Amino acid sequence: MLSSEALAELAAGICATAETLGQTISATAARLMAEDLAAFPPQDIRKALQSCRRELTGKFTLGAVMQRIQAEDGRPGKDEAWSIAVMANDEFETVVMTDEIQLALTAARPVLESGDKIGARMTFINAYERFVLHAREAAKPVNWHVSIGYDANRRAIAIEKAVQMQRIPHEHGQKYLADLRIAPVTEDGRALAGLITGTVTRPSPDVSERLQGVKKSMLAVRKANADRKQQIREEAEQQFAERRAELMRQVEQLQSQGASQ
């Protein structure tokens, strides 16, 4: 939260931005805009105001500023998000994705697995834009995470690319790479590590039986996670529908009051 001095400075910057665009805004309106923008990082606000001064041709509004802040929050556009989701659906690929991509892919996966790629893309984009909107309304920062695939040869490339694009911190990327490069000293150890690294090594019969149990547990956890994501998606959609219904009820109530006066 910004201090009183920082809010006053931001309000002054808002007034100055409006003036450079040939518009006038009251001190009260500028203060209210500053309070609404205070939830965002100061550097993002400054960048958005600068973008307005350079690019805006229409009316200077709070929405124009927020639109530019949100466009810089690090979340990919719908087309890039879909391409990431398609890769993530291949379990051999290591993919770095956002929470919203993962949730939208969960919604679209049944359609994708049915073979309807066009329908899956539409389902994904609709869900993705909805999840991104909810996250931005809540001022949630973007969260990138790594989904490790079975192909060991592609992991380092995917993680290094994500670090270069600043989607995951350098230190996190180094930790991922270091963890993947740890080599066990026994054949059974190599077989256990093969669940993560993809390196195929024949274990002893006893360890082989345990590996099957681990694999079954991993699949069970994956299914539980998918079920939980589906539940989260359904709860979010229900909350959105309830809020929309409440707003419609309020509008109808206001219209009814206006008609009776």
Backbone hydrogen bonds, N-H to C=O, Kabsch-Sander energy under -0.5 kcal/mol:
donor,donor_aa,acceptor,acceptor_aa,energy
7,L,3,S,-2.6
8,A,4,S,-2.2
9,E,5,E,-2.3
10,L,6,A,-2.4
11,A,7,L,-2.7
12,A,8,A,-2.0
13,G,9,E,-2.0
14,I,10,L,-2.2
15,C,11,A,-2.3
16,A,12,A,-2.4
17,T,13,G,-2.2
18,A,14,I,-2.4
19,E,15,C,-2.2
20,T,16,A,-2.2
21,L,17,T,-1.1
22,G,19,E,-1.7
23,Q,18,A,-3.0
30,A,26,S,-2.5
31,R,27,A,-2.1
32,L,28,T,-2.2
33,M,29,A,-2.4
34,A,30,A,-2.3
35,E,31,R,-2.2
36,D,32,L,-2.0
37,L,33,M,-1.9
38,A,34,A,-0.9
39,A,36,D,-0.5
40,F,37,L,-2.1
44,D,41,P,-0.7
45,I,41,P,-1.8
46,R,42,P,-2.6
47,K,43,Q,-2.0
48,A,44,D,-2.1
49,L,45,I,-2.6
50,Q,46,R,-2.3
51,S,47,K,-2.2
52,C,48,A,-2.3
53,R,49,L,-2.3
54,R,50,Q,-1.7
55,E,51,S,-2.6
56,L,51,S,-0.5
56,L,52,C,-1.7
61,T,59,K,-0.7
65,V,61,T,-1.5
66,M,62,L,-2.7
67,Q,63,G,-2.6
68,R,64,A,-1.2
69,I,65,V,-2.0
70,Q,66,M,-2.9
71,A,67,Q,-1.6
72,E,68,R,-0.6
72,E,69,I,-1.1
73,D,70,Q,-1.6
81,A,77,G,-2.7
82,W,78,K,-2.1
83,S,79,D,-1.9
84,I,80,E,-2.1
85,A,81,A,-2.3
86,V,82,W,-2.5
87,M,83,S,-1.6
88,A,84,I,-2.5
89,N,85,A,-1.5
90,D,87,M,-1.6
91,E,89,N,-0.8
93,E,90,D,-1.9
95,V,93,E,-0.6
95,V,147,S,-2.1
97,M,95,V,-0.6
97,M,145,H,-2.3
99,D,143,N,-0.9
102,Q,98,T,-2.0
103,L,99,D,-2.4
104,A,100,E,-2.5
105,L,101,I,-2.5
106,T,102,Q,-1.8
107,A,103,L,-1.6
108,A,104,A,-2.0
109,R,105,L,-2.1
111,V,108,A,-0.5
112,L,108,A,-2.5
113,E,109,R,-3.1
114,S,110,P,-0.9
115,G,112,L,-1.4
116,D,111,V,-1.4
117,K,115,G,-1.4
120,A,116,D,-2.3
121,R,117,K,-2.2
122,M,118,I,-2.1
123,T,119,G,-2.5
124,F,120,A,-2.8
125,I,121,R,-2.7
126,N,122,M,-2.3
127,A,123,T,-2.2
128,Y,124,F,-3.5
129,E,125,I,-2.7
130,R,126,N,-1.5
131,F,127,A,-2.7
132,V,128,Y,-2.7
133,L,129,E,-2.1
134,H,130,R,-2.3
135,A,131,F,-2.3
136,R,132,V,-2.6
137,E,133,L,-2.4
138,A,134,H,-1.6
139,A,136,R,-1.2
140,K,135,A,-2.9
142,V,73,D,-0.6
144,W,142,V,-0.5
145,H,97,M,-2.7
147,S,95,V,-3.2
148,I,146,V,-0.7
150,Y,91,E,-2.1
151,D,92,F,-1.6
152,A,150,Y,-0.8
154,R,151,D,-0.9
155,R,151,D,-0.5
155,R,152,A,-0.7
156,A,152,A,-0.6
158,A,154,R,-2.1
159,I,155,R,-2.5
160,E,156,A,-2.7
161,K,157,I,-2.1
162,A,158,A,-1.9
163,V,159,I,-2.1
164,Q,160,E,-2.2
165,M,161,K,-2.0
166,Q,163,V,-1.5
167,R,162,A,-2.8
168,I,162,A,-0.9
173,G,169,P,-2.3
174,Q,170,H,-2.4
175,K,171,E,-1.8
176,Y,172,H,-2.4
177,L,173,G,-2.4
178,A,174,Q,-2.6
179,D,175,K,-2.6
180,L,176,Y,-2.0
181,R,177,L,-1.2
182,I,179,D,-0.8
190,R,186,T,-2.4
191,A,187,E,-2.1
192,L,188,D,-2.4
193,A,189,G,-2.5
194,G,190,R,-1.3
195,L,192,L,-1.3
196,I,193,A,-1.8
197,T,193,A,-3.2
198,G,194,G,-1.6
201,T,199,T,-0.6
208,S,204,S,-2.9
209,E,205,P,-2.0
210,R,206,D,-1.7
211,L,207,V,-2.7
212,Q,208,S,-1.8
213,G,209,E,-1.5
214,V,210,R,-2.4
215,K,211,L,-2.8
216,K,212,Q,-2.3
217,S,213,G,-2.2
218,M,214,V,-2.7
219,L,215,K,-2.4
220,A,216,K,-2.1
221,V,217,S,-2.6
222,R,218,M,-2.5
223,K,219,L,-2.4
224,A,220,A,-2.3
225,N,221,V,-2.7
226,A,222,R,-2.4
227,D,223,K,-2.6
228,R,224,A,-2.3
229,K,225,N,-2.6
230,Q,226,A,-2.3
231,Q,227,D,-2.1
232,I,228,R,-2.6
233,R,229,K,-2.6
234,E,230,Q,-2.5
235,E,231,Q,-2.6
236,A,232,I,-2.5
237,E,233,R,-2.4
238,Q,234,E,-2.3
239,Q,235,E,-2.5
240,F,236,A,-2.2
241,A,237,E,-2.5
242,E,238,Q,-2.5
243,R,239,Q,-2.4
244,R,240,F,-2.4
245,A,241,A,-2.5
246,E,242,E,-2.2
247,L,243,R,-2.2
248,M,244,R,-2.4
249,R,245,A,-2.2
250,Q,246,E,-2.2
251,V,247,L,-2.3
252,E,248,M,-2.6
253,Q,249,R,-2.1
254,L,250,Q,-2.4
255,Q,251,V,-2.6
256,S,252,E,-2.3
257,Q,253,Q,-2.3
258,G,254,L,-2.4
259,A,255,Q,-2.1
260,S,256,S,-1.5
261,Q,257,Q,-0.8
